[in-house]
């Protein structure tokens, strides 16, 4: 059929993947308007200092014949580290001819594009900004592990450093393999995914697009990278449309209309980032 005979209809709507980085069951998302928070934040780490057991040496009434040596040391103190998170700016732009497309239509298209794709874009940016930059590589010298072994090693790493509920970051290309041996299960109450140990699971399309190891090393064929962090808090600013009125959106030389929608995010996590390479086939 000739293109001119086709009937114009509305675009096919979409939904972001339900277990991505913005899902409320696993991540605390705060919509903020304070521009200072959107320039980056810092805080004192909480939960990264160990809680230690103390035995009073005076309770030992049978020291034996040998000299007890140096007196027992004092109790240990931990100086909390200052942690920080930098802003991530995402945008979506629509370009169209002024013939047949109004400013309102171009703006609506750009806003819908950002709404559908922001999770993908944020996962990809967070993977590069934080996960690959700060991770400890737990992959053994013998090579990649199975998915179950990899998750077990990651959860052990987080438990030793933090001890609270953390977040497992999984590329979408590995998501189906989590069903093996019940590595992850859905909570009927929240709809979120968690492991047997209780850590939240984020399955990201943006993670799948990146799939790199610490330092940005690409995954080998048939393998993927998994990461684990502490809990996530995401600060998200308002969507800003440029221009905010019709006239400046038109390029008079080309008669094209351009509308841009931008949004700033600050993704914070705590204590440690661990990574492991796993086999996917």
Helices and strands as residue ranges (DSSP letters): G 3-5, E 28-31, G 37-39, E 41-44, G 57-59, E 82-85, E 87-97, H 103-126, I 127-131, H 132-134, E 136-137, H 147-161, E 167-171, G 172-182, E 184-186, E 193-195, E 200-204, H 205-210, G 214-216, E 223-229, E 233-236, E 240-242, G 247-249, E 250-251, E 256-268, E 274-279
